[in-house]
Amino acid sequence: MERDCAEARSTATLIAQRTPDPACVTWCSGLDVEQVARCSGADPESETPMTITGAEIEHDDIAAVPKSPVAT
């Protein structure tokens, strides 16, 4: 996908609106999700797929847990 295409800008805007924390997005062409996962070192058979909504819910759940002080 061309870096400056309207679809890329639209997707980048959507991600920025939905994820207040920094996020890493990889643009891929010609591969399905499982192929991309394998190329990134993941084992798709041992993982559970997640939607953007699922990731938001998980992020909110983790963010709601109080941070414990770090022992020094």
N, C-alpha and C positions, 0 to 999 in steps of 0.2 A: 504494500500500500504506500502510496506517495505520502511523504511526511506532511505536506501542506494541503492535503485534500480536505474537503469539507467534512467528510466522514470522520477523519482523524481528529479534526478540531472539535467536532461535536462530541465525540467519545471522550476526548480529554476533558472537555468542560463537564460532562456528566460525571466522570470519575472525581474531578476536583470538588464538585458539589456534594458528592456522597461520601467522600473520605476526607475528613479533616486532617488526618495524619498523612505523612508522606507515603506514597505508594509507588511501586515499580510496575510498569506496564510494558509488556513485550509484544510488539506487533509481528505477526507471522503470516506468511502467505503460502498456500499450497500444502499445509499440514493440518491434520485434525487435532483435537484437544489432546488425545492420548499420545500422539506422536510428539507434540510440543512438550508434554510432561516428561516423556522418556528422554528427549534431547536435553532437558534441564536436570536430568538425574533422578527424576521421580519414578515411582513404580505405581502406575495407575491402578493395577489390580489390587493393591493394598490400601488404596485411599478411597475416600468418599467424595464425589464431585460436589462442588458448592457453587451456588449462584451468587450474584452480587448482593442480592437481598440477604442470603444466608450469611455472607461475609459481614454485612452490616450488623446483623443480629449478633453474631459471634463477637465482633468488635465491641458492640455496646455491652454485652455480657461481661467481657474481660475488663472493660473500662469501669464498670460498676463495682468491681472487686476492690476493696481498699488496699492500698499499697502498704506492705509491711516495711518497717524500718530495716535498713541493711545493717547487719552487725559488723562492727569493725574491730 
